[in-house]
Amino acid sequence: MFFRVIYSSIGSKVMILFRIAIPFSLKIIIFAFDMILLFPTELEAAKLKALRPDLDIRICGVGAVETATEVARILHSERKSLLLCGIAGAYNHNLKKGDVVAVTEERFCRLSSGYTHTYKATIEIEGLPEAMSNTVSHCAMPSEGADIENMEGAALFALAESEGVTCGEIRAISNYVGEERGAWEIDLALERLTEVIMELDID
């Protein structure tokens, strides 16, 4: 089984490709230097902070506005790759609660016709299912072809694209879109999210 991560070429950056063959187990390798891991909430970051206090973990806040504000503040003084991690709701019922996906595309949901734009991840993580995501202002927005929904991703991707820094996103499925809150499996999603991030070779 082959897994690879690609850092896309942006400006003076060079595309780096690594391949590794590891049978029978999930093993994703990211050779990443100067990477910041962003989480919307302390709850989502807590397990990883306890296990890897050496990582550069920041809280970006819930929603597009708070995320854009924090990312802009970071990029004002730091030029580092950004990896957004958190939970998400799934439109696609082929995804199970606890599944972890690599988001390849983000878009702001329900913008007026003619103003929609799709933003793409520039860190590609192979070995995880890929998903297209809507960034929403509240839960249970229509899918319009997306696999999952979250509240921050498009803000990160848009700012990273504008500023020429690499970015990616990993989400763990906690619920299906439209489900009652009591049916969400947040603990399971956070456990799986942390497990997957721990398998990334991030210094």
Residue pairs with C-beta under 8 A, 6 or more apart in sequence:
1 21
1 22
1 23
1 24
1 127
2 19
2 20
2 21
2 126
3 19
3 20
3 22
3 27
3 28
3 29
3 126
3 127
4 17
4 18
4 19
4 20
4 29
4 124
4 126
4 127
5 18
5 28
5 29
5 30
5 31
5 123
5 124
5 125
5 126
6 15
6 16
6 17
6 123
6 124
7 13
7 15
7 16
7 81
7 122
7 123
7 166
8 15
8 122
8 123
8 124
8 166
9 15
10 122
10 164
10 165
10 166
11 164
13 166
16 31
18 29
18 31
20 27
20 29
26 127
26 196
26 199
27 127
27 199
28 125
28 126
28 127
28 128
28 196
28 199
28 200
29 200
29 201
30 123
30 125
30 200
30 201
30 202
31 201
32 81
32 83
32 200
32 201
32 202
32 203
33 203
34 79
34 80
34 81
35 56
35 80
35 81
35 82
35 83
35 202
36 56
36 57
36 58
36 74
36 78
36 80
36 81
36 82
36 83
37 45
37 48
37 55
37 56
37 57
37 58
37 83
37 85
37 197
37 202
38 57
38 58
38 59
38 60
38 67
38 70
38 71
38 82
38 83
38 84
38 85
38 156
39 45
39 48
39 57
39 58
39 59
39 60
39 84
39 85
39 86
40 59
40 60
40 61
40 62
40 67
40 86
40 151
40 152
41 59
41 62
41 86
42 59
43 186
43 190
44 85
44 86
44 87
44 190
44 193
45 57
45 59
45 85
47 190
47 191
47 194
48 55
48 57
48 85
48 194
48 197
48 198
49 55
49 57
51 194
51 198
52 198
55 202
56 80
58 70
58 74
59 70
60 66
60 67
60 70
60 71
60 84
60 152
60 156
61 67
61 69
61 70
61 152
62 151
62 152
63 137
63 151
63 152
64 108
64 135
64 137
64 151
64 152
64 154
64 155
65 155
66 152
67 84
67 152
67 155
67 156
68 155
68 156
68 158
68 159
71 82
71 155
71 156
71 159
71 160
72 159
74 80
74 82
75 159
75 163
75 165
79 165
80 165
81 123
81 165
81 166
81 167
81 168
82 156
82 160
82 165
82 166
82 167
82 168
83 123
83 167
83 168
83 169
83 170
83 202
84 152
84 153
84 156
84 167
84 168
84 169
84 170
85 169
85 170
85 171
85 193
85 197
86 150
86 152
86 171
86 172
86 193
87 150
87 171
87 172
87 173
87 174
87 186
87 189
87 190
87 193
88 101
88 133
88 148
88 149
88 150
88 171
88 172
88 173
88 174
89 139
89 148
89 149
89 150
89 173
89 174
89 175
89 176
89 177
89 179
90 97
90 99
90 147
90 148
90 173
90 175
90 176
90 177
91 143
91 146
91 147
91 148
91 149
91 176
91 177
92 131
92 147
92 148
93 176
95 101
95 129
95 131
95 147
95 148
95 173
96 173
97 173
97 174
97 175
97 176
97 185
97 188
97 189
98 172
98 173
98 185
98 188
98 189
98 191
98 192
99 129
99 172
99 173
99 192
100 128
100 129
100 170
100 171
100 172
100 173
100 192
100 193
100 196
101 128
101 129
101 130
101 131
101 147
101 148
101 170
101 171
101 172
101 173
102 121
102 124
102 125
102 126
102 128
102 129
102 130
102 131
102 168
102 169
102 170
103 121
103 130
103 131
103 132
103 133
103 148
103 150
103 153
103 168
103 169
103 170
103 171
104 120
104 121
104 124
104 130
104 131
104 132
105 118
105 119
105 120
105 121
105 132
105 133
106 118
106 119
106 120
106 121
106 132
106 133
106 134
106 135
106 153
106 154
106 156
106 157
106 169
107 116
107 117
107 118
107 119
107 132
107 133
107 134
107 135
107 146
107 154
108 116
108 117
108 134
108 135
108 154
109 134
109 135
109 136
109 137
109 141
109 142
109 144
109 146
109 149
110 136
110 141
110 142
117 158
119 154
119 157
119 158
119 161
120 157
120 161
121 157
121 167
121 168
121 169
122 160
122 161
122 166
122 167
122 168
123 166
123 167
123 168
124 168
125 168
125 170
128 170
128 196
131 146
131 147
131 148
131 171
132 145
132 146
132 147
132 148
133 146
133 147
133 148
133 149
133 150
133 153
133 154
133 169
133 171
134 141
134 143
134 144
134 146
134 148
134 149
134 150
135 149
135 150
135 151
135 152
135 153
135 154
135 155
136 149
136 150
136 151
137 151
139 149
139 177
139 178
140 177
140 178
141 149
141 177
143 149
143 177
148 171
148 173
149 177
150 171
153 169
153 171
156 167
156 169
157 167
157 169
160 166
160 167
170 193
170 196
170 197
171 193
172 189
172 190
172 192
172 193
172 196
173 189
174 184
174 185
174 186
174 188
174 189
174 190
175 181
175 183
175 184
175 185
176 183
